[in-house]
Amino acid sequence: MEAKRNHVGQIIRVTIWGLCLNIVLVALKLAVGLVVGSAALVADAVHSISDLFSDLIVILGVRLSSRPADEGHTYGHGKFEAFAASIIGAMLIGAGFFLAWKAGLSFYRGELNIPGYAVLIVAAVSIVSKEWIYRVTRRVARRVGSTALHVNAWHHRTDALSSVAVLFGGIAGLAGWGHGDQLAAIVVGVMVIMVGFKALWGVFVELSEGSVSAEEQRAIVETIQTVPGVKGWHRLRTRLVGREVFMDVHVLVDAGLSVAEGHTICSNVERAIAQSMERPINVVVHCEPAGPTGTG
């Protein structure tokens, strides 16, 4: 429980960092974008605004998911993180379509725009800062196993990539091509849509009772096999509930052992698996007697 509270604290702390950064970037992009008339930079500001909302959704989702299990939710409230991630994914898709449509309409009308050097400076600041917060957020997401935080990290990354498109669009404009800014905005929109669909796919896997990754399953199996007294195992099952993993496995022990001795081995298996995992895990081990060949 203490580890779970610590994870929640890490998630909220890094999300607040991103929230503060997004507030600064939204103000900067909107101010410069409106003054110089850059469609791409204004579109990038809209993307940063969606980042603000996603930060708030992550904080709310994590708060709700961290509530202890009760009679109505005996497996806890971890799915709230998946719901939060799905909202962020949907927001990304909607924002992407809006950005691409607005820029495409401007391109179709033949409108020309050469924003100037200010756009390049703002885009460069956004690229560096958003790539930094992406890396920090992703590192925390992997450490605590948070789906919502992982999606939010990619939201930061798409903001950095969209600023790259804005940068190239500004350079193209200064080189004399007046449609570079609009093309950059279209590219930004498409990138945001793709990340949104990727986020929703991850949520679908979790809500459809998806298992942990093959790498994590291999680690669990290796841990089981290192516990003294274990003769074999079968029927290993895992599923994700937010940041937590729920699993059960049948462990084979010497048929001549007493019930108490078999129970001790199974308890050691549970403890070893919990210690080997970086994120919270709930383990149920069923003890079975091993046959002459080591099978159940």
N, C-alpha and C positions, 0 to 999 in steps of 0.2 A: 504493500500500500504506500509506503514511504517513497519507493522508486517511482510509482505512478504519479504521486504528487509532484515529485521532482521533474518528471517529464512534462507535466502540465505547465509548470513554471518556466521551463526552457522554451516551450512552444509559444507561450504568451509573450515572453520577453523578446524573442527574436521577431515575433510578429509586430510588436509595438515599435521596434526599430524600423521595420519596413514601413509601418504606418506613418511615422514621422518623416521618413525620407520621401514617401509618396506625396505628402502634403506640400513639402518644399518644391518638388518637381512639378506638381500640378500648377502651382502658382507661377513658377518660372516659365513653363511651356506655354501656358495660356497667355501670360502677359506678352511674351516675345512673339508668339504665334499670331496674336490678334494685331499687334502693332505693325509687324512687317507683312502680314497677310499670307502666312504660310499654312496651307491646308494640311500638309503632312505634320507639322508641329502641333497644330490644333488637334488633329486626329490622335497624335501621340499623347497629348494631354488628356483626351477622352479615355485612352487606354490606361493612363495612370490613375484616372478617377475610378475606373473599374477595379484597379489594384487596391484603392482605398476601401472600397466596399468588400472586396475579397478578404482583406486583412480583418475587418470587423466580423465577417462571417466566420473566419477561422477561430477568432477569439470566442465567439458565441458557441460555435460547434464544439470546441474543446471543453468549454465550461460545462455544457450539457452532457457531453460524453463522459466526463470524469465523475459524474455522480455515481455513488455506489449502487450495486444491484438492489432491487426491491422485489416485492411480490409480483408486480406487473412486468418487471424486466429482470428475470432471474439470471440472465447472462450479462447484465449490465446495460449501459446506454451507449456503448461504443459506436453503434450505427449512426449516431448523430454526426460523427465526423464524416462519414460517407455522404450523408445528406448535405453537409456543408460543402464538401468537395463537388458534389453534383451542381449545386447552385453556382459555385465559382465557374465550373465548366460551361454552364448555360450562359452565364454572363459573358464569358470570353467569346462564345460563338455569336451572341447578339452584338457585342461591341465590334467584332471583326466584320460582320456583315454591314454594319452601319458605316464603318470607316471605308470599306471597299466601295460601297454603293455611292457614298458622298463624293469620293475622289473620282470614281468612274464617271459619274454624271458631269463633274467639272471638266474632265478630259474630253467627254463626248461633245460638250458645248464649245470646245476649242479655247477655253480660258487659259491664259498664259500667266505664269507666276515665277518671279525670280526673287526669292526671299532675302538674300544677303548673308553676310558673315555671321550675324548674331545667331542665326539658326544653327550654324555649324558649331558654335561654342556651346550652346545649350544642349545640342545632340551629343557632343563629346562628354559633357558633364553627366548626362543621363546614362550613357553607355557604361562609363567607369563605375558610377555609383550603383546602378542596378545590377551589373554583373557581380559586384562585391556582395550585395545583399542576397543575390541568388545563391552564391556559393555558401554563404553563412547559413542561410535558411535550409538549403539542401542537406548540409552536413548535420544539422539538428534533426531534420526530418528522418534521415537514415538512422540516426542514433536512437531515436525514440519510436520509430516505425509509424509515423503519422501520415495517413493518406492525404488529409486535408492540407497539412503543411507542405507535403511534397508537391501537390498541385499548385499551391500558392507560390512555392519556389519557382516553378516553371512559369507562373504568371509574371514574376519578376524578370525571368530570363527573356520572355517574349517582349517585355517592355524595353530591355536592353537591345534586343535584335531589331525591334521596330525603330529605335533611335539610330541604329546603324543604317537602316533604309532611309531615314530622314536625312542623315549625314550625306549619303551618296546623292540623294535627291537635291540637296542644297548645293553640292559640288557641281552636279549637272546643270543646275540653274545658273550658277556663276559662270559656267563654261559657255552659256548661251542657249541651252535647251530649256525652254519655258515650261515643258511638261514633266520635267524630272521630279518636281515636288509632288505632283499628282500620282505619278507612277509609284513613287516611294510609298505614298499613303495606301495605294491598292495592295502593294506587296505586304505592308504591315497588316492590313485587314485579313489577307489570306493566311498569313502566319498565325495570327491570333485565332482564327477559326480552326486551324489544324490542331493547335494545342488544346483548344476547348474540347474537340472531339476525342482527343487522346485522354484527357482528364475524365470525360464521361465513361470511356471504355474501362478505365481503372475502377471507377465506382461500380460499374455493372459487374465486374469480376467479383468484387467484394460482396455486393448485395446478393449475388447468385451463389453464395456460400463457396467462393473460390478458396483454394488451398494456399498455403504459404509457398514461396518460391522453391524451385528444385534445389537451389543451393542451401536454403534453410532446412529443407527436409533431409538432405544428406548430412548436415551438421547434427541434426537430431538423432539420426540413425547411428552415426559414429559415437555420439555420447552414450546412447543406450548400450552399445556393444562394449564400452569400456568399463561399465559397472560390474564389479565382482559378483559372481553368482548368476548372471544372466546367461542362459543357454541358447536363447534365440528370441525372436519377436515376430509378430505379424499384425495385420489389421491396423496399421498406423493411419490415423485420419487427423487432418488439421483443417481449421477454418478461421477466417479473420472476422473479428468483431471490433471495428475501429482500429486502435493501436494494439489491441490485445489479440493473442493467438489462443484458441481453444483446441486442445488435441486429446486424443485417447489412443492407447496402444495396448496390445496384449503381449505380455512378457512371459517367456517360458523359463521356469526354474526347475531345479532337481526335484523329482517327484517324492524323494524320501525326506524332504525338509518338512518341518512343522509349519503350521499356519503362521505362527509368529515370525519364523525365519523368512518365509516367503514374503510376508508383509514388509519386513525390514528391507529386503532387496528392492521391492517395488517402491518403497518410500525413498530409497537411495536413487532410484531411476528418476523419480519426480524431481528430487532436489538437484540432481546433476543437470537435467534438462533446463530447469529454471535458471540455474547459474550460467549455463552456456549461451542463453539467449539475451540479446541486448534489450529487447522490449518485453513487456509483461506477457506471461504465458500461464494458462490454466491447464494443468496436466492431470489426466485420469489414467491410471495404470491398472489393467486387469491381470491378475496373476494366474497362470496356468501351469500344470505339471508337464515337463518335457518328456517325450517318449524316448525309447532306446536310441534313436538316431538324432536326438536333439530337437525333434519337431513335436508340435502339439497334437 
